[in-house]
């Protein structure tokens, strides 16, 4: 006998992985990059997220796809960081150069962009995860407070509180980095 609990599953099962990837793939990839992972690792992790989505497509609630993908990305990131014998250096190679498409940009502009990215990565890396997550979702991904709350599975008031603390901490960390003469990375 089918109950009301089956309704969301039937609605969610009509979603295709291709539709999820098209709608949220860039978001998931940026989540991994903002966690400090190299582009190649972010590419691999993105594939893992959508493999999980394919396997669990029937349990993804309609309207909560982004939250499901974000939670899955966080779980995969935790596994990458702490599991299966991989070292942090393997995932976060500071000597690796980011491959960027070359457009009419001066060398000074490219160096400034890389320096800014390195400072952003260092500042975000210095923040506690719960504050960093809120800051990234709202300031970088431009989500609303309620969207971020849904992704994180916490109340909107908690998001607002963490956002205030995250902005303050981010400013202090950036000031410290500036006083030290820039990001510590070798880029």
C-alpha positions in Angstrom: 0.0 0.0 0.0 1.4 3.4 -0.9 1.3 6.3 1.5 1.9 10.0 1.2 5.7 9.4 1.8 5.8 7.9 -1.7 4.7 11.2 -3.4 8.0 13.1 -3.1 9.9 10.1 -4.3 7.8 9.7 -7.4 8.2 13.5 -8.2 12.0 13.3 -7.6 12.4 10.2 -9.7 11.4 12.2 -12.8 14.6 14.3 -12.5 17.4 13.2 -14.7 21.1 13.3 -13.6 21.7 15.4 -16.8 19.2 18.0 -15.6 20.8 18.1 -12.2 24.3 18.4 -13.7 23.2 21.2 -16.1 21.5 23.1 -13.3 23.9 22.6 -10.4 27.2 21.2 -11.8 29.1 24.5 -11.8 27.8 25.2 -8.2 29.1 21.8 -7.0 32.5 22.3 -8.7 32.9 25.7 -7.1 32.0 24.2 -3.7 35.1 21.9 -4.0 37.3 24.7 -5.2 36.2 27.0 -2.3 37.1 24.1 0.0 40.6 24.4 -1.3 40.8 21.4 -3.7 42.8 21.6 -6.9 40.9 21.8 -10.1 41.6 18.2 -11.1 40.5 16.9 -7.7 37.3 19.1 -8.0 36.6 17.5 -11.4 36.9 14.0 -9.9 34.9 14.9 -6.9 32.2 16.4 -9.1 31.8 13.1 -10.9 31.5 11.3 -7.5 28.7 13.7 -6.4 26.7 13.0 -9.6 27.4 9.3 -9.4 25.8 9.3 -5.9 23.0 11.4 -7.3 22.4 8.8 -10.0 22.3 6.1 -7.4 20.0 7.9 -5.1 17.9 9.8 -7.6 14.7 8.2 -6.2 15.3 9.7 -2.8 16.1 13.3 -3.8 13.2 15.5 -2.9 11.8 17.8 -5.5 12.9 21.4 -4.8 15.8 20.2 -2.6 18.2 19.1 -5.3 20.8 21.7 -4.5 20.7 20.9 -0.8 21.2 17.2 -1.6 24.1 17.9 -3.9 25.7 20.2 -1.4 25.4 17.7 1.4 26.8 15.0 -0.9 29.7 17.2 -1.9 30.5 17.9 1.8 30.6 14.2 2.6 32.8 13.4 -0.4 35.1 16.3 0.6 35.4 14.8 4.1 36.3 11.4 2.6 38.9 12.9 0.3 40.5 14.9 3.2 40.6 12.2 5.8 40.2 8.8 4.1 41.8 6.3 1.9 45.4 7.2 2.6 45.4 10.4 0.5 47.6 13.1 1.9 46.6 16.8 2.1 49.5 17.6 -0.2 48.0 15.4 -2.9 44.7 17.3 -2.8 46.0 20.8 -2.2 49.2 21.1 -4.3 50.2 24.7 -3.8 52.9 24.5 -6.4 50.5 23.5 -9.2 49.6 26.3 -11.6 46.0 26.9 -12.3 45.3 26.5 -16.0 43.3 29.5 -17.1 42.1 30.3 -20.6 44.3 33.0 -22.1 42.3 36.1 -23.1 43.5 39.6 -23.7 44.9 40.0 -20.2 48.1 41.5 -19.2 50.7 39.5 -17.1 50.1 41.9 -14.3 46.4 41.2 -14.3 46.9 37.5 -14.3 49.4 37.7 -11.4 47.0 39.9 -9.5 44.1 37.5 -10.1 46.2 34.5 -8.9 47.4 36.5 -5.8 43.8 37.4 -5.0 42.7 33.8 -5.5 45.5 32.6 -3.2 44.5 35.2 -0.5 40.9 34.1 -0.8 41.8 30.4 -0.5 44.1 31.1 2.4 41.5 33.2 4.2 38.7 30.7 3.7 41.1 27.9 4.7 41.7 29.7 8.0 38.0 29.8 8.9 36.1 27.2 10.8 34.0 25.1 8.4 30.6 26.1 9.7 31.5 29.8 9.2 33.2 29.3 5.9 30.2 27.4 4.5 27.8 30.2 5.3 30.1 32.9 3.9 30.8 30.9 0.7 27.1 30.1 0.0 25.9 33.7 0.6 28.8 35.9 -0.5 30.3 33.8 -3.3 27.4 31.7 -4.5 25.0 34.6 -3.9 22.3 32.4 -2.2 19.7 34.0 0.0 19.7 33.3 3.7 16.9 30.8 3.4 18.6 29.0 0.5 21.8 28.7 2.5 19.8 27.5 5.5 18.2 24.8 3.3 21.5 23.6 2.0 23.1 23.5 5.4 20.1 22.1 7.2 20.0 24.8 9.8 17.6 27.6 10.7 17.8 31.0 8.9 18.5 32.8 12.1 21.6 30.6 12.6 22.7 31.4 9.1 22.4 35.1 9.8 24.3 34.8 13.0 27.1 32.8 11.5 27.3 35.1 8.5 27.9 38.1 10.8 30.7 36.2 12.6 32.1 34.9 9.3 32.3 38.3 7.7 34.1 39.7 10.8 36.5 36.8 10.9 37.1 37.0 7.2 38.0 40.7 7.5 40.4 40.0 10.4 42.1 37.1 8.5 42.5 39.1 5.3 44.0 42.0 7.4 46.5 39.5 8.9 47.4 38.2 5.5 47.8 41.7 4.2 50.1 42.6 7.1 52.2 39.5 6.4 52.7 40.6 2.9 50.2 38.4 1.0 49.2 34.8 0.8 51.7 32.2 2.0 51.2 30.1 -1.1 54.0 30.1 -3.7 51.7 31.1 -6.6 
